Amino acid sequence: MQDTIYLLYSIQLVLSIRKEYFFYSIYRMELIRQNVQELIPQRKANWQGRPEWFFNREHTDTYEQWYEGRYKRAEIWQKKIIAELVAKEPRIKELLEFGCGTGRFTRWWKDIGIEASGGDISPLMLSQAKELFSGDLAMADSHFMPFKDKTFDAVAFITTFEYYRDPVRVIQEASRVSRHGIVMGMMNRNSPKFFRRRIQQAFGKNPFYVTAHFYTPQNLIQVIDKALVGRNYTIHWSCTGLPKWFPVQQWSIPVGDFFGLFVQFED
């Protein structure tokens, strides 16, 4: 009976997405005919009741370029600590990355032997991901993941968890569809860049973090403990994003621009 319900839900979801894309295509062609640049009207560029940068083409169209610029060095170290954390659970062979955006990290998982799928709420980000990533993609809300229980070996959130208004619900959903754990890559509150970002934001110079909530490893662990009451798990984490001149680039002190965290299920 449950399988039948899931099948009917999946069919309904596919038909709904095809219908949305059909009308979106007609809308886009009309905008092109009228030489209008706004693909998503401002009144619809909201999620969770607030405007978000990932519904704005001014920002989404240059997302990949940002990683290829001065952020490249940071990305290398971020991937290094994430790979080390995931290696603690050798059973992770397939993974769902939610908030995958353009698929920047989603494309990378195969480099460490993991088959990845991606999910995101933004059609603008996914429209790029489908051109850059050959795996499966889903347009969905992370608070309501359209997958059966224990579908994936793990669920990952890379610099996206900061935008969730109900983080407890998202962790519970991730734990439902994951067999072995949850992987997180986070912008760290314990960083000088945190204050720089807020100052930039105050002067209207940085739209990317207006709705973001920054965590420290300790803050995030408290949220995880609240979400996973009754579960058995171990938490591993590591920080990077330290100045280039600093003698180390990775450590277990909760200071640095970025930290990776792995919730390893033991039940």
C-alpha positions as CSV (number, residue, x, y, z in Angstrom):
1,M,0.0,0.0,0.0
2,Q,2.8,2.4,0.9
3,D,4.6,1.7,-2.4
4,T,1.4,2.5,-4.3
5,I,1.1,5.8,-2.5
6,Y,4.7,6.7,-3.2
7,L,4.2,5.7,-6.9
8,L,1.1,7.9,-7.2
9,Y,2.9,10.7,-5.5
10,S,5.9,10.4,-7.8
11,I,3.6,10.4,-10.9
12,Q,1.8,13.5,-9.6
13,L,5.1,15.2,-8.8
14,V,6.5,14.5,-12.3
15,L,3.3,15.7,-14.0
16,S,3.3,18.8,-11.8
17,I,6.9,19.6,-12.7
18,R,6.3,19.1,-16.4
19,K,3.3,21.3,-16.2
20,E,5.3,24.0,-14.4
21,Y,8.1,23.9,-16.9
22,F,5.6,24.0,-19.8
23,F,4.1,27.3,-18.5
24,Y,7.5,28.6,-17.5
25,S,8.7,28.0,-21.1
26,I,5.8,29.9,-22.5
27,Y,6.3,32.7,-20.0
28,R,10.0,32.9,-20.8
29,M,9.4,33.0,-24.6
30,E,6.9,35.8,-24.1
31,L,9.5,37.7,-22.1
32,I,12.1,37.2,-24.7
33,R,9.7,38.4,-27.4
34,Q,9.0,41.6,-25.3
35,N,12.7,41.9,-24.5
36,V,12.0,41.7,-20.8
37,Q,14.9,40.6,-18.6
38,E,12.9,39.6,-15.5
39,L,12.3,35.8,-15.7
40,I,10.8,35.6,-12.2
41,P,8.5,38.5,-11.1
42,Q,9.7,40.2,-8.0
43,R,6.5,39.3,-6.2
44,K,7.3,35.6,-6.7
45,A,11.1,35.8,-5.9
46,N,10.4,34.8,-2.4
47,W,10.8,31.7,-0.3
48,Q,9.8,31.1,3.3
49,G,8.0,34.5,3.1
50,R,11.0,36.6,2.2
51,P,13.1,37.5,-0.9
52,E,16.1,35.4,-1.6
53,W,19.1,36.0,-3.8
54,F,18.9,32.6,-5.5
55,F,15.7,33.7,-7.2
56,N,17.4,36.7,-8.8
57,R,19.3,36.2,-12.0
58,E,21.6,39.2,-11.3
59,H,23.2,36.9,-8.7
60,T,22.6,33.3,-9.9
61,D,24.0,33.9,-13.4
62,T,27.5,34.8,-11.9
63,Y,27.5,32.1,-9.2
64,E,30.0,29.8,-10.9
65,Q,32.3,32.7,-11.8
66,W,32.5,33.5,-8.1
67,Y,34.0,30.1,-7.4
68,E,36.5,30.4,-10.2
69,G,37.8,33.7,-8.9
70,R,39.4,34.5,-5.5
71,Y,37.2,31.9,-3.8
72,K,39.0,29.0,-5.6
73,R,41.6,28.5,-2.8
74,A,38.9,28.4,-0.1
75,E,36.9,25.8,-2.2
76,I,39.9,23.5,-2.3
77,W,40.2,23.4,1.5
78,Q,36.5,23.1,2.0
79,K,36.4,20.0,-0.2
80,K,39.4,18.6,1.6
81,I,37.8,18.6,5.0
82,I,34.5,17.4,3.7
83,A,36.2,14.4,2.1
84,E,38.0,13.6,5.3
85,L,34.8,13.7,7.3
86,V,32.8,11.5,4.9
87,A,35.7,9.0,4.7
88,K,34.8,8.1,8.3
89,E,31.8,6.2,7.0
90,P,32.9,3.9,4.1
91,R,29.4,2.7,3.5
92,I,28.5,6.1,1.8
93,K,28.4,5.3,-1.9
94,E,25.4,7.4,-3.0
95,L,24.4,10.8,-1.6
96,L,21.7,13.5,-2.0
97,E,23.0,17.0,-1.9
98,F,20.2,19.5,-1.0
99,G,20.6,23.1,-1.9
100,C,22.9,21.9,-4.7
101,G,22.6,25.2,-6.6
102,T,24.4,25.0,-9.9
103,G,25.9,21.6,-8.9
104,R,29.3,23.0,-7.9
105,F,29.9,20.5,-5.1
106,T,27.4,17.9,-6.6
107,R,29.8,17.4,-9.6
108,W,32.7,16.9,-7.2
109,W,31.4,14.0,-5.1
110,K,32.3,11.5,-7.9
111,D,36.0,12.5,-7.4
112,I,35.9,10.8,-4.0
113,G,33.9,7.8,-5.2
114,I,30.4,8.9,-4.3
115,E,27.4,8.9,-6.7
116,A,25.4,12.1,-6.1
117,S,22.0,13.5,-6.8
118,G,21.0,17.1,-6.3
119,G,18.0,19.0,-5.1
120,D,17.2,22.7,-4.9
121,I,14.3,25.1,-4.6
122,S,15.6,27.6,-7.2
123,P,14.7,27.0,-10.9
124,L,17.4,29.5,-11.9
125,M,20.2,27.6,-10.1
126,L,18.9,24.2,-11.4
127,S,18.7,25.5,-15.0
128,Q,22.5,25.8,-14.8
129,A,23.0,22.6,-12.9
130,K,21.2,20.5,-15.5
131,E,23.7,21.8,-18.1
132,L,26.8,21.2,-15.9
133,F,25.8,18.0,-14.0
134,S,24.9,14.6,-15.6
135,G,23.2,13.1,-12.5
136,D,19.6,13.3,-11.2
137,L,18.2,16.6,-10.1
138,A,15.0,17.5,-8.3
139,M,13.3,20.8,-7.7
140,A,12.0,20.5,-4.2
141,D,11.8,22.1,-0.8
142,S,14.3,20.6,1.8
143,H,11.6,20.9,4.5
144,F,9.6,18.3,2.5
145,M,12.0,16.0,0.7
146,P,10.1,13.9,-1.9
147,F,11.9,10.6,-1.2
148,K,11.2,7.4,0.6
149,D,12.7,6.7,4.0
150,K,16.4,5.7,3.8
151,T,16.7,6.3,0.0
152,F,20.3,7.5,0.2
153,D,23.4,6.6,2.1
154,A,23.8,10.2,3.2
155,V,22.3,13.7,2.7
156,A,24.6,16.7,2.4
157,F,24.1,20.5,2.8
158,I,27.0,22.6,1.5
159,T,26.7,26.4,2.4
160,T,22.9,26.2,2.2
161,F,21.7,25.2,5.7
162,E,22.2,28.8,6.8
163,Y,19.1,29.8,4.9
164,Y,16.5,27.5,6.5
165,R,14.0,29.0,8.8
166,D,13.1,25.6,10.3
167,P,16.5,23.9,10.6
168,V,15.1,21.2,13.0
169,R,12.5,20.1,10.4
170,V,15.2,20.0,7.7
171,I,17.5,17.8,9.8
172,Q,14.7,15.5,10.6
173,E,13.8,15.2,6.9
174,A,17.5,14.5,6.1
175,S,17.7,11.8,8.8
176,R,14.5,10.2,7.4
177,V,15.9,9.8,3.8
178,S,19.5,9.0,4.9
179,R,20.8,5.6,6.0
180,H,24.2,6.5,7.5
181,G,24.5,10.2,8.1
182,I,24.3,13.9,7.3
183,V,27.1,16.0,5.9
184,M,27.2,19.7,6.4
185,G,29.5,22.5,5.1
186,M,28.9,25.8,6.9
187,M,30.0,29.4,6.9
188,N,31.3,29.8,10.4
189,R,30.1,32.6,12.7
190,N,33.5,32.5,14.5
191,S,35.3,34.3,11.7
192,P,36.4,37.9,11.1
193,K,34.6,37.7,7.8
194,F,31.3,37.4,9.7
195,F,31.6,41.0,10.8
196,R,32.8,42.1,7.4
197,R,29.7,40.5,5.7
198,R,27.3,42.2,8.1
199,I,29.0,45.6,7.6
200,Q,28.7,45.1,3.8
201,Q,25.1,44.1,4.2
202,A,24.4,47.2,6.3
203,F,25.6,49.4,3.4
204,G,23.7,47.3,0.8
205,K,26.9,45.8,-0.7
206,N,26.4,42.1,0.0
207,P,22.9,40.6,-0.8
208,F,24.0,37.0,-0.4
209,Y,23.8,36.8,3.4
210,V,20.8,39.1,4.2
211,T,18.6,36.1,5.2
212,A,21.4,33.8,6.3
213,H,21.8,32.6,9.9
214,F,25.4,31.8,10.7
215,Y,26.3,29.0,13.1
216,T,29.3,27.9,15.1
217,P,30.0,24.2,15.4
218,Q,28.5,24.3,18.9
219,N,25.4,26.2,17.8
220,L,24.8,23.6,15.1
221,I,25.3,20.7,17.4
222,Q,22.6,22.0,19.7
223,V,20.2,22.2,16.7
224,I,21.1,18.6,15.7
225,D,20.6,17.3,19.2
226,K,17.2,18.9,19.3
227,A,16.2,17.4,15.9
228,L,17.5,13.9,16.6
229,V,16.2,13.1,20.0
230,G,16.2,9.3,20.5
231,R,18.7,8.7,17.7
232,N,22.3,7.3,18.3
233,Y,25.0,9.2,16.4
234,T,28.5,10.6,16.6
235,I,29.4,14.1,15.4
236,H,32.7,14.9,13.8
237,W,33.8,18.4,12.7
238,S,36.8,20.4,11.4
239,C,37.4,24.1,10.6
240,T,39.3,25.8,7.7
241,G,39.1,29.1,6.0
242,L,42.1,30.5,7.9
243,P,44.4,33.3,6.5
244,K,46.8,32.2,3.8
245,W,49.8,33.3,6.0
246,F,48.5,31.2,9.0
247,P,50.8,28.2,9.9
248,V,47.9,25.8,9.6
249,Q,44.9,25.7,7.2
250,Q,42.8,23.2,9.1
251,W,42.2,22.5,12.8
252,S,39.7,21.3,15.4
253,I,39.4,24.7,17.0
254,P,36.0,26.3,16.2
255,V,37.5,29.3,14.5
256,G,37.8,29.8,10.7
257,D,35.6,31.0,7.8
258,F,34.2,27.5,7.1
259,F,33.6,24.3,9.0
260,G,32.6,20.8,7.9
261,L,30.4,18.6,10.2
262,F,29.4,15.0,9.8
263,V,26.6,13.4,11.8
264,Q,27.4,9.6,11.7
265,F,24.4,7.5,12.5
266,E,25.0,4.5,14.8
267,D,21.5,3.0,14.9
